Amino acid sequence: MFGVGSIIKALSVIVVVLTLALSAWYVTGIRAELAISEENSKKLLSAVESQKAAMDQIIADQKKIKKLNDELNDTIRKQQQDMSSLKDRFTKSANGETRDLGKTAVAKPTAIQNVINKASAKALRCMEIASGSPLTKEELNEPNSECPALTTPSK
């Protein structure tokens, strides 16, 4: 009934069908893996963009910190100059000669008292300004001599 030729034909058809079935199964698996890979690529690209945005923000923050640090250093430098100037007021006269404030106070107590009272009032105003009080019109025109770094308007 069945000859060798028929069996070979049947086996050939079975091999072809199996090959096509295995090929279809393999292609389906590859497509599924490709879909997973594409989804992973999208996630990675999103993560890269997120990291770039974070790095840009960090760079902007660093620039801002540097600017604020420079401003702070400038304020410190001005305050050190003010401290040096204050020290010189006690140890040097207007013409630059060395003086002893104690001896002058003994010789001219009223004059020294008036000078100290005026300077104390200006120093208290400096504390108010340092605490956030706005500058007055007079201070805008003529900075407080006790704290020029605080009362000189920024340009």
BALOBA-1460 file (C-alpha; in Angstrom, 3 decimals):
// residues 155
<rec num="1" residu="m" x="0.000" y="0.000" z="0.000"/>
<rec num="2" residu="f" x="2.485" y="2.538" z="0.946"/>
<rec num="3" residu="g" x="5.610" y="2.464" z="-1.088"/>
<rec num="4" residu="v" x="8.983" y="3.769" z="-0.167"/>
<rec num="5" residu="g" x="8.364" y="6.839" z="-2.309"/>
<rec num="6" residu="s" x="5.189" y="7.660" z="-0.398"/>
<rec num="7" residu="i" x="6.952" y="7.297" z="2.922"/>
<rec num="8" residu="i" x="9.764" y="9.566" z="1.751"/>
<rec num="9" residu="k" x="7.230" y="12.115" z="0.516"/>
<rec num="10" residu="a" x="5.325" y="11.916" z="3.819"/>
<rec num="11" residu="l" x="8.561" y="12.247" z="5.794"/>
<rec num="12" residu="s" x="9.626" y="15.191" z="3.597"/>
<rec num="13" residu="v" x="6.285" y="16.905" z="4.188"/>
<rec num="14" residu="i" x="6.566" y="16.240" z="7.943"/>
<rec num="15" residu="v" x="10.139" y="17.648" z="7.968"/>
<rec num="16" residu="v" x="9.037" y="20.744" z="6.020"/>
<rec num="17" residu="v" x="6.024" y="21.274" z="8.325"/>
<rec num="18" residu="l" x="8.192" y="20.790" z="11.423"/>
<rec num="19" residu="t" x="10.821" y="23.161" z="10.016"/>
<rec num="20" residu="l" x="8.165" y="25.790" z="9.310"/>
<rec num="21" residu="a" x="6.629" y="25.302" z="12.776"/>
<rec num="22" residu="l" x="10.024" y="25.570" z="14.498"/>
<rec num="23" residu="s" x="10.897" y="28.599" z="12.387"/>
<rec num="24" residu="a" x="7.614" y="30.286" z="13.311"/>
<rec num="25" residu="w" x="8.197" y="29.487" z="17.000"/>
<rec num="26" residu="y" x="11.775" y="30.831" z="16.788"/>
<rec num="27" residu="v" x="10.676" y="34.057" z="15.007"/>
<rec num="28" residu="t" x="7.920" y="34.588" z="17.594"/>
<rec num="29" residu="g" x="10.471" y="34.217" z="20.387"/>
<rec num="30" residu="i" x="12.854" y="36.651" z="18.688"/>
<rec num="31" residu="r" x="10.023" y="39.180" z="18.240"/>
<rec num="32" residu="a" x="9.168" y="38.919" z="21.935"/>
<rec num="33" residu="e" x="12.826" y="39.420" z="22.873"/>
<rec num="34" residu="l" x="13.037" y="42.358" z="20.454"/>
<rec num="35" residu="a" x="9.979" y="43.968" z="22.062"/>
<rec num="36" residu="i" x="11.561" y="43.535" z="25.500"/>
<rec num="37" residu="s" x="14.848" y="45.002" z="24.211"/>
<rec num="38" residu="e" x="13.039" y="47.997" z="22.708"/>
<rec num="39" residu="e" x="11.238" y="48.624" z="26.003"/>
<rec num="40" residu="n" x="14.540" y="48.376" z="27.889"/>
<rec num="41" residu="s" x="16.131" y="50.827" z="25.431"/>
<rec num="42" residu="k" x="13.320" y="53.315" z="26.041"/>
<rec num="43" residu="k" x="13.810" y="52.972" z="29.806"/>
<rec num="44" residu="l" x="17.574" y="53.451" z="29.449"/>
<rec num="45" residu="l" x="17.112" y="56.533" z="27.264"/>
<rec num="46" residu="s" x="14.684" y="57.935" z="29.815"/>
<rec num="47" residu="a" x="17.190" y="57.250" z="32.599"/>
<rec num="48" residu="v" x="19.978" y="58.922" z="30.599"/>
<rec num="49" residu="e" x="17.821" y="62.014" z="30.030"/>
<rec num="50" residu="s" x="16.938" y="62.079" z="33.718"/>
<rec num="51" residu="q" x="20.618" y="61.834" z="34.655"/>
<rec num="52" residu="k" x="21.509" y="64.629" z="32.211"/>
<rec num="53" residu="a" x="18.841" y="66.833" z="33.758"/>
<rec num="54" residu="a" x="20.144" y="66.019" z="37.244"/>
<rec num="55" residu="m" x="23.729" y="66.798" z="36.179"/>
<rec num="56" residu="d" x="22.619" y="70.099" z="34.611"/>
<rec num="57" residu="q" x="20.849" y="70.996" z="37.873"/>
<rec num="58" residu="i" x="23.953" y="70.095" z="39.888"/>
<rec num="59" residu="i" x="26.103" y="72.283" z="37.631"/>
<rec num="60" residu="a" x="23.640" y="75.174" z="37.997"/>
<rec num="61" residu="d" x="23.595" y="74.676" z="41.780"/>
<rec num="62" residu="q" x="27.398" y="74.662" z="41.884"/>
<rec num="63" residu="k" x="27.522" y="77.937" z="39.933"/>
<rec num="64" residu="k" x="24.997" y="79.473" z="42.315"/>
<rec num="65" residu="i" x="26.953" y="78.234" z="45.351"/>
<rec num="66" residu="k" x="30.174" y="79.653" z="43.890"/>
<rec num="67" residu="k" x="28.493" y="83.018" z="43.291"/>
<rec num="68" residu="l" x="27.118" y="83.102" z="46.837"/>
<rec num="69" residu="n" x="30.484" y="82.012" z="48.218"/>
<rec num="70" residu="d" x="32.216" y="84.804" z="46.278"/>
<rec num="71" residu="e" x="29.695" y="87.319" z="47.639"/>
<rec num="72" residu="l" x="30.226" y="86.002" z="51.167"/>
<rec num="73" residu="n" x="34.003" y="86.220" z="50.797"/>
<rec num="74" residu="d" x="33.653" y="89.792" z="49.525"/>
<rec num="75" residu="t" x="31.499" y="90.677" z="52.552"/>
<rec num="76" residu="i" x="34.030" y="89.063" z="54.888"/>
<rec num="77" residu="r" x="36.846" y="91.005" z="53.218"/>
<rec num="78" residu="k" x="34.931" y="94.289" z="53.623"/>
<rec num="79" residu="q" x="34.177" y="93.506" z="57.267"/>
<rec num="80" residu="q" x="37.838" y="92.736" z="57.900"/>
<rec num="81" residu="q" x="38.690" y="96.123" z="56.418"/>
<rec num="82" residu="d" x="36.094" y="97.685" z="58.725"/>
<rec num="83" residu="m" x="37.638" y="95.910" z="61.722"/>
<rec num="84" residu="s" x="41.090" y="97.134" z="60.737"/>
<rec num="85" residu="s" x="39.732" y="100.653" z="60.334"/>
<rec num="86" residu="l" x="38.062" y="100.445" z="63.758"/>
<rec num="87" residu="k" x="41.295" y="99.243" z="65.343"/>
<rec num="88" residu="d" x="43.147" y="102.153" z="63.728"/>
<rec num="89" residu="r" x="40.629" y="104.619" z="65.194"/>
<rec num="90" residu="f" x="41.692" y="103.611" z="68.674"/>
<rec num="91" residu="t" x="45.420" y="103.544" z="68.013"/>
<rec num="92" residu="k" x="46.018" y="106.324" z="65.460"/>
<rec num="93" residu="s" x="45.087" y="109.987" z="65.335"/>
<rec num="94" residu="a" x="43.528" y="111.695" z="62.306"/>
<rec num="95" residu="n" x="46.974" y="112.680" z="61.030"/>
<rec num="96" residu="g" x="48.218" y="109.067" z="61.288"/>
<rec num="97" residu="e" x="50.314" y="109.388" z="64.431"/>
<rec num="98" residu="t" x="50.139" y="106.725" z="67.137"/>
<rec num="99" residu="r" x="48.043" y="107.721" z="70.139"/>
<rec num="100" residu="d" x="46.954" y="106.396" z="73.501"/>
<rec num="101" residu="l" x="43.183" y="106.707" z="73.794"/>
<rec num="102" residu="g" x="43.381" y="106.275" z="77.567"/>
<rec num="103" residu="k" x="45.653" y="109.303" z="77.956"/>
<rec num="104" residu="t" x="43.423" y="111.370" z="75.686"/>
<rec num="105" residu="a" x="40.348" y="110.303" z="77.716"/>
<rec num="106" residu="v" x="42.020" y="111.458" z="80.921"/>
<rec num="107" residu="a" x="42.995" y="114.777" z="79.350"/>
<rec num="108" residu="k" x="39.686" y="115.446" z="77.525"/>
<rec num="109" residu="p" x="36.939" y="113.301" z="79.110"/>
<rec num="110" residu="t" x="33.961" y="115.258" z="77.756"/>
<rec num="111" residu="a" x="35.215" y="115.267" z="74.198"/>
<rec num="112" residu="i" x="35.991" y="111.528" z="74.314"/>
<rec num="113" residu="q" x="32.583" y="110.839" z="75.881"/>
<rec num="114" residu="n" x="30.821" y="112.699" z="73.046"/>
<rec num="115" residu="v" x="32.852" y="110.863" z="70.407"/>
<rec num="116" residu="i" x="32.157" y="107.471" z="72.026"/>
<rec num="117" residu="n" x="28.423" y="108.212" z="72.419"/>
<rec num="118" residu="k" x="28.081" y="109.185" z="68.727"/>
<rec num="119" residu="a" x="30.097" y="106.159" z="67.607"/>
<rec num="120" residu="s" x="28.041" y="103.883" z="69.885"/>
<rec num="121" residu="a" x="24.804" y="105.158" z="68.332"/>
<rec num="122" residu="k" x="26.228" y="104.475" z="64.864"/>
<rec num="123" residu="a" x="27.406" y="101.011" z="65.962"/>
<rec num="124" residu="l" x="23.906" y="100.190" z="67.271"/>
<rec num="125" residu="r" x="22.499" y="101.264" z="63.909"/>
<rec num="126" residu="c" x="24.999" y="98.908" z="62.272"/>
<rec num="127" residu="m" x="23.575" y="96.059" z="64.350"/>
<rec num="128" residu="e" x="20.053" y="96.996" z="63.191"/>
<rec num="129" residu="i" x="21.163" y="97.007" z="59.552"/>
<rec num="130" residu="a" x="22.960" y="93.672" z="59.969"/>
<rec num="131" residu="s" x="19.721" y="92.292" z="61.422"/>
<rec num="132" residu="g" x="17.768" y="93.285" z="58.314"/>
<rec num="133" residu="s" x="16.687" y="96.880" z="58.882"/>
<rec num="134" residu="p" x="16.541" y="98.811" z="55.591"/>
<rec num="135" residu="l" x="18.904" y="101.710" z="54.951"/>
<rec num="136" residu="t" x="17.565" y="105.208" z="55.531"/>
<rec num="137" residu="k" x="17.748" y="107.931" z="52.868"/>
<rec num="138" residu="e" x="20.597" y="109.540" z="54.792"/>
<rec num="139" residu="e" x="22.526" y="106.255" z="54.888"/>
<rec num="140" residu="l" x="22.031" y="105.812" z="51.155"/>
<rec num="141" residu="n" x="23.595" y="109.246" z="50.572"/>
<rec num="142" residu="e" x="26.311" y="108.989" z="53.233"/>
<rec num="143" residu="p" x="27.221" y="105.511" z="54.519"/>
<rec num="144" residu="n" x="27.535" y="104.906" z="58.270"/>
<rec num="145" residu="s" x="31.198" y="105.440" z="59.118"/>
<rec num="146" residu="e" x="31.119" y="102.603" z="61.671"/>
<rec num="147" residu="c" x="30.090" y="99.969" z="59.138"/>
<rec num="148" residu="p" x="30.582" y="101.173" z="55.574"/>
<rec num="149" residu="a" x="30.473" y="97.603" z="54.227"/>
<rec num="150" residu="l" x="26.870" y="97.295" z="55.410"/>
<rec num="151" residu="t" x="25.699" y="100.779" z="54.472"/>
<rec num="152" residu="t" x="27.308" y="101.233" z="51.066"/>
<rec num="153" residu="p" x="24.596" y="100.416" z="48.525"/>
<rec num="154" residu="s" x="25.358" y="97.521" z="46.194"/>
<rec num="155" residu="k" x="25.784" y="98.471" z="42.560"/>
